[in-house]
Amino acid sequence: MYLIPILYQASETAFNTNGIGRLRDCISCKVTEERNGKYECEFQYPVTGRRFKDIEEGCFVSVTHDDNHDRQPFRIYRKSAPLN
């Protein structure tokens, strides 16, 4: 089941609203667990997407990644250059 990530400002602490907005145009979103038990989220978002200009390093994105469907916030620590 693919759920739409939600974008939040860097100052957000509650993550119980729709924040800046849902990233409905998201192309892919993948959460992986590393050996040390930490989770990492990687997502692709088109430059033509409605919220592209809102995605900044330091902001948060909230996604579900387990069978409980609990949302987990992830801080955006790197934004790569658009491809093509």
N, C-alpha and C positions, 0 to 999 in steps of 0.2 A: 504494500500500500504506500503510495507516494503522497506525502503531505506537503503543502506549500510552506516554504520557510517564511518567517516573519522577521523583518528588519527593525532594529531598535537603535536609539541614540546611545552614544558611549556612556552617558550618565545614568542609563536605566538600571534599576535594581530589582524591580518586581517581576517583569516579564509576564504579566497577566492581562495585557491589552493587545491590540493589533499594532502597537508601536508606530513607527513611521509608515509602515504598510506591509502587506503581504507581497512576496516576490513571485507573483503569478506567472511571470514570463521566464522563470528559472528553467534552464535547459536540463540540468542535472544537479543532484545533491546527494552526496555520499558521506556517511559517517563510518569511521573505522576505529577499532579499539587497538591501541598499541600494546606491546608486551607489558609495559609498566601499569596498565590499567587506565591510562588516559585515553580520552576520545578526541578525535580530530574530525572536523567537518570540512569537506571541500565541495564547492558548488560552482557552476558555470552560469553566468547571466549575460544575455546579449547586450551589446552597446545600444541597441535600439529599444531595450526594455524601458518601461515606464519609470522604474526606480533606479536606473543605472547611475545617475548623478548623485543619488543619495547614499550609495554604498561607499563607505570610507573606512580606512584603517582605524581601529579603535571602537567602531560601532559593534553591535552584537547582531547575530542572526540566531533565531530560535527554531529548532527542528525536533521532530520525534525520531528516535533511533532504536527503540526496543518494543517488545510486545505489549508493554504497559501503555504505550502511546503518550508517555509523559514528555513534555517539551523540555529540551535542554538548551540553554543559551551557550553560544560559542562566540568568543571575541574574534573579530576580523583582524588578523595581524599581518596579512599580506594581500595586496591587490595586484594581480599581474596585468601586464599589457594586453590589450585586445588582440586576438588573432584575426588576421585578414580584415 
